[in-house]
Amino acid sequence: MEIKKTGALILTVSLAAGALAGCGGSKGQESSSALSGVGGGSANGGSDTVTLWATGSDNVRQIYEKLIDDFNNNSEYAGKYNVKLQFMLSGTGAQSMTDMLNAAYQAKQTDTDYDLVDFSGDDLSKMVSLIGEDSFVELDETKIPNRANILAESSVAGDHTQAYRGTTVILAYDSATVPEPPQTMDELVQWMKDNPGRFAYNTPGTGGAGDSFARTSVYNFMDEEAITSDDPKWMDEWDEGFGFLQDLHQYMYASGGSIVYPNKNQGTLDLLNQGEIDMCPNWADMVLSQRAAGELKDSIRIAQIDPSFSGSLQTLAIPTIGSNEEGACAFINYMCSETAQQIMVEDMAAIPLIDTETLDMSGFEDIQNLDVGSFRLLSIGDLGTSFNERWDNEIGSIG
């Protein structure tokens, strides 16, 4: 089956100074009472407090807790600013962070504790679509000097956001059983047919790796522009890709005589580690950090295929309705430092965005083989909900 290659995520390496609206500048807004659950400056615990909002898997919470502890106690900003984390675990079914932030803007709230927000590429695209990039402070490099060290910029709202690490879904495989992994999607499909039951991807909606595999499988058959569009017209072109996923269904992992799509990213990774399967899509940082911690077999490796699965830059943005722009700038500057980038490599196997020659990459050499410039941003907004519903009805229900 011939699969159409789609374009890579465009990552601009020339960073804009954004001097017109620097951090700490006047927002031209009057303070007002905040939404329920969103405190103003005094609720933050004082003018030195910076509230950071983030969402993701538990490893994201853990790395932020370590970074925040280092910032608060050991960095050049220790004693001047105090960052505290508001973390929302993904996949819990609760109101999303983007929904909460959008609601605060629509209610015309000001002086809230949305001082700094962490966005994945998809969530950032959604927020810019909902409230516009001018709802975030335009960043001033004179307030964030370490910004000059970052080698990649988000293709969305680059002047208003700061990329600080890369993330991507890769092909995780057991090199003991697969000494030479597939290099293309066509080769991967042929491998599945030759080795039925030895591949799995998690149910879309329970983890980003399964989302990425299913969606890129469908969008590989579509025009390049579709993969970053939330226009409902593209739903009419899903048929060929869903037919492709239906054809693959028979080759997926089976247990008790039935095809099984594991729950969450960890579900497929556990199967790989237990030898139940030989390959699965998963997050690069998740695989490498667990391998470094001794939680995965040393034989488990990662590889990128062509067309690649989706990846993106993780970014930080300062909402104009926040209450501590100066402190938010300070934390962004810290996140762009060698110290923070090293912590993220060692504790999360994150893909750093500064020159790796300045970092100790021992044990994480796999990361250096990942090309940030080849990551594909998959951003389809609310179409993702319809996509998952169709997958449930047409693939997950086959049995």
C-alpha positions as CSV (number, residue, x, y, z in Angstrom):
1,M,0.0,0.0,0.0
2,E,1.5,3.3,-1.0
3,I,1.4,5.9,1.7
4,K,1.8,9.7,1.0
5,K,4.5,11.4,3.0
6,T,3.4,14.5,4.8
7,G,5.6,17.4,5.7
8,A,7.6,17.9,8.9
9,L,6.9,20.3,11.6
10,I,8.5,23.7,10.6
11,L,10.8,24.8,13.4
12,T,12.2,28.2,13.0
13,V,15.7,28.6,14.5
14,S,15.9,32.4,14.2
15,L,14.4,33.8,17.4
16,A,12.5,37.1,17.6
17,A,13.4,39.6,20.2
18,G,9.9,40.8,20.7
19,A,10.9,44.1,22.2
20,L,7.6,45.9,21.8
21,A,5.8,44.1,24.6
22,G,8.4,42.9,27.1
23,C,7.9,40.9,30.3
24,G,6.9,43.0,33.2
25,G,5.4,45.7,31.0
26,S,1.9,47.2,31.6
27,K,-1.0,45.1,30.4
28,G,-3.3,48.0,30.4
29,Q,-5.8,46.0,32.5
30,E,-7.6,46.7,35.8
31,S,-7.5,44.1,38.5
32,S,-10.8,42.2,39.1
33,S,-12.0,39.3,41.1
34,A,-11.0,35.9,39.6
35,L,-13.0,32.9,38.6
36,S,-13.7,30.2,41.2
37,G,-10.5,28.3,41.6
38,V,-8.4,31.1,40.1
39,G,-6.9,33.4,42.6
40,G,-5.5,36.9,42.1
41,G,-2.1,38.2,43.2
42,S,-2.7,38.0,46.9
43,A,-4.1,34.5,46.6
44,N,-0.8,33.6,45.0
45,G,0.8,34.1,48.4
46,G,2.5,37.5,47.6
47,S,4.0,39.3,44.6
48,D,7.0,36.9,44.6
49,T,4.9,33.8,43.9
50,V,4.6,32.5,40.3
51,T,1.9,29.9,39.7
52,L,2.7,27.5,36.9
53,W,-0.1,25.5,35.2
54,A,0.8,22.3,33.5
55,T,-0.8,19.0,32.4
56,G,0.5,15.6,31.2
57,S,1.5,12.3,32.4
58,D,2.9,11.8,35.9
59,N,6.5,12.0,34.7
60,V,5.8,15.6,33.7
61,R,4.6,16.4,37.2
62,Q,7.7,14.8,38.7
63,I,10.2,16.7,36.5
64,Y,8.5,19.9,37.2
65,E,8.6,19.3,40.9
66,K,12.4,18.8,40.7
67,L,12.9,21.8,38.4
68,I,10.8,24.1,40.7
69,D,12.7,22.9,43.8
70,D,16.0,23.8,42.1
71,F,14.7,27.2,40.9
72,N,13.2,28.1,44.3
73,N,16.2,27.0,46.3
74,N,19.4,26.9,44.2
75,S,19.0,29.2,41.2
76,E,20.0,32.9,40.9
77,Y,16.3,33.7,41.6
78,A,16.2,31.8,45.0
79,G,14.7,34.0,47.6
80,K,13.3,36.4,45.0
81,Y,10.6,34.3,43.4
82,N,8.7,31.2,44.5
83,V,7.2,29.0,41.8
84,K,4.3,26.7,42.8
85,L,2.8,24.1,40.5
86,Q,-0.9,23.5,39.6
87,F,-0.8,20.2,37.8
88,M,-3.6,18.4,36.0
89,L,-3.0,14.8,35.2
90,S,-4.0,14.0,31.6
91,G,-6.7,11.4,30.8
92,T,-8.6,12.0,34.1
93,G,-11.8,13.2,32.4
94,A,-11.7,16.5,34.3
95,Q,-12.1,19.9,32.7
96,S,-9.0,20.5,30.6
97,M,-6.5,23.3,31.3
98,T,-7.2,24.9,27.9
99,D,-10.9,25.0,28.7
100,M,-10.3,26.6,32.1
101,L,-8.0,29.2,30.6
102,N,-10.4,30.0,27.7
103,A,-13.2,30.4,30.2
104,A,-11.1,32.9,32.2
105,Y,-10.5,34.9,29.1
106,Q,-14.1,34.8,27.9
107,A,-15.2,36.0,31.4
108,K,-12.7,38.9,31.0
109,Q,-10.9,38.0,34.2
110,T,-7.7,39.8,35.1
111,D,-4.9,39.5,37.7
112,T,-5.5,35.7,37.9
113,D,-3.0,33.1,39.0
114,Y,-2.5,31.9,35.4
115,D,1.0,33.4,35.6
116,L,2.7,30.8,33.4
117,V,1.2,28.0,31.3
118,D,2.9,24.9,29.8
119,F,1.5,23.9,26.4
120,S,2.0,21.0,24.1
121,G,1.9,21.8,20.4
122,D,-1.7,20.7,20.0
123,D,-3.0,22.6,23.0
124,L,-1.1,25.7,22.0
125,S,-2.7,25.6,18.6
126,K,-6.1,25.2,20.2
127,M,-5.6,28.1,22.5
128,V,-4.3,30.5,19.8
129,S,-7.4,29.5,17.7
130,L,-9.7,30.3,20.7
131,I,-8.2,33.4,22.1
132,G,-5.4,34.6,19.7
133,E,-1.7,34.9,20.3
134,D,-2.0,38.4,21.6
135,S,-3.6,36.9,24.7
136,F,-0.1,35.9,25.7
137,V,2.7,38.4,26.5
138,E,5.2,39.0,23.7
139,L,8.5,37.8,25.1
140,D,11.5,40.2,25.4
141,E,14.9,38.5,25.1
142,T,16.5,41.2,27.3
143,K,14.4,39.8,30.1
144,I,15.1,36.2,29.1
145,P,18.7,36.2,27.9
146,N,18.9,32.4,27.9
147,R,16.3,32.5,25.1
148,A,19.2,33.1,22.7
149,N,20.5,29.6,23.5
150,I,17.4,27.8,22.3
151,L,17.8,26.3,18.8
152,A,14.2,25.8,17.9
153,E,11.1,27.9,17.9
154,S,7.4,27.0,17.9
155,S,5.8,27.4,14.5
156,V,2.7,28.7,16.4
157,A,2.9,32.1,18.2
158,G,6.7,32.0,18.3
159,D,7.1,35.5,19.5
160,H,4.7,34.8,22.4
161,T,5.9,31.4,23.5
162,Q,9.2,29.8,24.6
163,A,10.0,26.3,23.5
164,Y,12.1,24.5,26.2
165,R,12.1,20.8,25.2
166,G,11.2,18.5,22.4
167,T,8.9,15.5,22.6
168,T,8.0,12.9,20.0
169,V,6.4,9.5,19.5
170,I,8.9,7.0,18.2
171,L,8.9,3.3,17.4
172,A,10.0,1.4,20.6
173,Y,11.4,-2.1,19.9
174,D,13.2,-5.0,21.5
175,S,16.6,-5.2,19.8
176,A,16.9,-8.8,21.0
177,T,14.1,-9.9,18.7
178,V,14.2,-7.2,16.2
179,P,17.9,-6.4,15.4
180,E,17.0,-4.2,12.4
181,P,13.8,-2.2,12.9
182,P,11.7,-0.9,10.1
183,Q,12.7,2.4,8.7
184,T,9.5,3.4,6.9
185,M,5.8,3.0,7.5
186,D,5.5,0.6,4.6
187,E,8.3,-1.6,6.1
188,L,6.5,-1.5,9.5
189,V,3.3,-2.7,7.9
190,Q,5.1,-5.5,6.2
191,W,6.7,-6.5,9.5
192,M,3.3,-6.6,11.2
193,K,2.0,-8.9,8.5
194,D,5.1,-11.2,8.8
195,N,4.8,-11.2,12.6
196,P,1.1,-11.1,13.6
197,G,0.4,-10.4,17.2
198,R,3.8,-8.8,17.9
199,F,2.7,-5.2,17.6
200,A,0.4,-3.1,19.7
201,Y,-0.7,0.5,20.1
202,N,-2.8,1.9,23.0
203,T,-6.4,2.9,22.6
204,P,-6.6,6.5,21.2
205,G,-7.8,8.8,23.9
206,T,-5.9,7.0,26.7
207,G,-2.5,8.2,25.7
208,G,-0.7,10.3,23.1
209,A,1.3,7.4,21.6
210,G,-1.8,5.6,20.5
211,D,-3.3,8.9,19.3
212,S,-0.2,9.6,17.2
213,F,-0.1,6.1,15.6
214,A,-3.8,6.1,14.7
215,R,-4.0,9.7,13.5
216,T,-0.8,9.7,11.5
217,S,-1.8,6.4,9.9
218,V,-5.0,8.1,8.7
219,Y,-3.4,11.5,7.8
220,N,-0.6,9.8,5.8
221,F,-3.2,9.3,3.1
222,M,-4.3,13.0,3.1
223,D,-3.0,16.3,1.9
224,E,-0.2,17.8,4.0
225,E,-2.2,20.8,5.2
226,A,-4.8,18.6,6.9
227,I,-2.6,17.4,9.7
228,T,-2.6,20.9,11.2
229,S,-6.2,21.9,10.5
230,D,-9.3,21.6,12.6
231,D,-11.6,22.2,9.6
232,P,-14.4,19.7,9.7
233,K,-14.1,19.2,5.9
234,W,-11.2,16.9,6.4
235,M,-13.4,14.3,8.2
236,D,-14.7,13.4,4.7
237,E,-11.3,12.2,3.8
238,W,-10.7,9.9,6.7
239,D,-12.2,6.8,5.0
240,E,-9.0,5.5,3.3
241,G,-7.0,5.8,6.5
242,F,-9.6,4.1,8.6
243,G,-9.8,1.3,6.1
244,F,-6.1,1.0,6.5
245,L,-6.4,0.7,10.3
246,Q,-9.2,-1.9,9.8
247,D,-6.8,-3.9,7.7
248,L,-4.1,-3.8,10.3
249,H,-6.5,-4.8,13.1
250,Q,-6.0,-8.6,12.5
251,Y,-2.2,-8.2,13.0
252,M,-2.4,-6.5,16.4
253,Y,-1.6,-8.1,19.8
254,A,-4.1,-10.7,20.9
255,S,-4.8,-12.2,24.3
256,G,-7.3,-15.0,25.0
257,G,-8.0,-15.2,21.3
258,S,-9.1,-11.6,21.0
259,I,-7.3,-8.5,19.7
260,V,-6.4,-6.2,22.5
261,Y,-5.6,-2.5,22.4
262,P,-3.9,-1.7,25.8
263,N,-4.9,1.2,28.0
264,K,-2.5,4.2,28.1
265,N,1.0,4.5,26.9
266,Q,2.3,2.5,29.8
267,G,0.1,-0.5,28.8
268,T,2.0,-1.0,25.5
269,L,5.4,-0.4,27.1
270,D,4.7,-3.0,29.8
271,L,3.8,-5.5,27.0
272,L,7.1,-4.7,25.3
273,N,9.1,-5.1,28.4
274,Q,7.4,-8.4,29.3
275,G,8.2,-9.8,25.8
276,E,4.5,-10.1,24.8
277,I,5.2,-7.9,21.8
278,D,8.3,-6.7,20.0
279,M,7.3,-3.2,18.9
280,C,5.0,-0.4,19.8
281,P,4.7,3.4,19.4
282,N,5.6,5.3,22.5
283,W,7.1,8.5,23.7
284,A,10.9,8.8,23.4
285,D,11.3,10.4,26.8
286,M,9.1,7.7,28.5
287,V,11.1,4.8,27.0
288,L,14.5,6.2,27.7
289,S,13.8,7.5,31.2
290,Q,12.4,4.1,32.3
291,R,15.3,2.3,30.7
292,A,17.8,4.5,32.5
293,A,16.0,3.8,35.8
294,G,16.3,0.1,35.2
295,E,12.5,-0.3,34.7
296,L,12.9,-1.5,31.1
297,K,15.2,-4.1,29.6
298,D,18.5,-2.8,28.2
299,S,17.6,-4.3,24.9
300,I,14.7,-1.9,24.3
301,R,15.6,0.7,21.7
302,I,13.9,3.6,19.9
303,A,13.8,4.5,16.2
304,Q,12.1,7.1,13.9
305,I,10.3,5.9,10.8
306,D,9.4,7.8,7.6
307,P,6.8,9.3,7.6
308,S,7.3,9.9,11.2
309,F,4.8,9.8,14.1
310,S,3.9,13.1,15.6
311,G,6.1,15.2,17.8
312,S,6.3,18.8,18.9
313,L,8.0,21.4,21.0
314,Q,6.8,21.8,24.6
315,T,6.4,25.5,25.3
316,L,5.8,28.0,28.0
317,A,3.6,31.1,27.6
318,I,2.6,34.0,29.9
319,P,-1.1,34.8,29.7
320,T,-1.9,38.6,29.8
321,I,-4.4,37.9,32.6
322,G,-1.7,36.6,34.9
323,S,-0.3,38.5,37.9
324,N,3.4,38.0,37.9
325,E,5.0,38.6,34.5
326,E,8.5,39.4,35.9
327,G,8.6,36.1,37.9
328,A,7.3,34.2,34.9
329,C,10.1,35.6,32.8
330,A,12.6,34.5,35.4
331,F,11.4,30.9,35.4
332,I,11.4,30.8,31.6
333,N,15.0,32.1,31.6
334,Y,15.9,29.3,34.1
335,M,14.2,26.7,31.9
336,C,16.4,27.7,29.0
337,S,19.6,27.3,31.1
338,E,22.1,24.5,30.9
339,T,21.2,23.5,34.5
340,A,17.5,23.0,33.7
341,Q,18.2,21.4,30.4
342,Q,20.6,18.9,32.0
343,I,18.0,18.0,34.7
344,M,15.4,17.3,32.1
345,V,17.8,15.1,30.1
346,E,18.9,13.1,33.2
347,D,15.5,12.8,34.9
348,M,13.1,12.7,32.0
349,A,15.2,11.8,28.9
350,A,13.8,15.0,27.4
351,I,15.1,16.2,24.0
352,P,17.1,19.3,24.9
353,L,16.8,22.4,22.8
354,I,20.3,23.8,23.5
355,D,23.6,22.6,22.0
356,T,24.0,19.1,23.4
357,E,27.8,19.6,23.4
358,T,27.3,21.7,26.5
359,L,25.5,18.8,28.3
360,D,26.4,15.4,29.6
361,M,24.5,13.0,27.4
362,S,26.0,9.8,28.9
363,G,23.4,7.1,28.8
364,F,21.1,9.2,26.6
365,E,22.9,9.1,23.4
366,D,19.7,7.9,21.7
367,I,18.3,11.4,22.1
368,Q,21.1,12.8,19.9
369,N,19.9,10.7,17.0
370,L,16.4,12.3,17.1
371,D,16.1,15.2,14.6
372,V,13.9,17.9,16.2
373,G,13.6,19.5,12.7
374,S,11.8,16.4,11.4
375,F,9.1,16.3,14.1
376,R,5.6,16.4,12.7
377,L,3.1,18.7,14.5
378,L,-0.3,17.0,14.5
379,S,-2.9,19.5,15.5
380,I,-6.5,18.8,14.6
381,G,-8.2,20.5,17.5
382,D,-11.8,19.3,18.3
383,L,-11.7,16.9,15.4
384,G,-9.7,14.7,17.7
385,T,-12.9,13.9,19.7
386,S,-14.7,12.9,16.5
387,F,-11.7,10.9,15.4
388,N,-11.6,8.9,18.6
389,E,-15.3,8.2,18.5
390,R,-15.0,6.9,15.0
391,W,-12.0,4.7,16.0
392,D,-14.1,3.3,18.9
393,N,-17.0,2.5,16.6
394,E,-15.0,1.1,13.6
395,I,-11.8,-0.4,15.1
396,G,-12.1,-0.9,18.8
397,S,-15.4,-2.6,18.5
398,I,-14.3,-5.2,15.9
399,G,-13.4,-7.6,18.6
